[in-house]
């Protein structure tokens, strides 16, 4: 599984951080950072994160 975030769309709302904290985090500057190839066991959390993103900036490949 590969996580793709369109950083042109992302406005750092952070909803993904609540849905999948093992994959998405906010850095010290308040910007989103994420694991681009998380363990498959985290797929449900990543799918939830994609669903709750207000700008639909998150997609999953594979």
Buried (B, 14 or more C-beta within 10 A) or exposed (E): BEBEBEEEEBEBBBBBBEBBEEBBBEEEEEEBEBBEEBEEEBBEBBBBBBEBBEEEBBEBEE
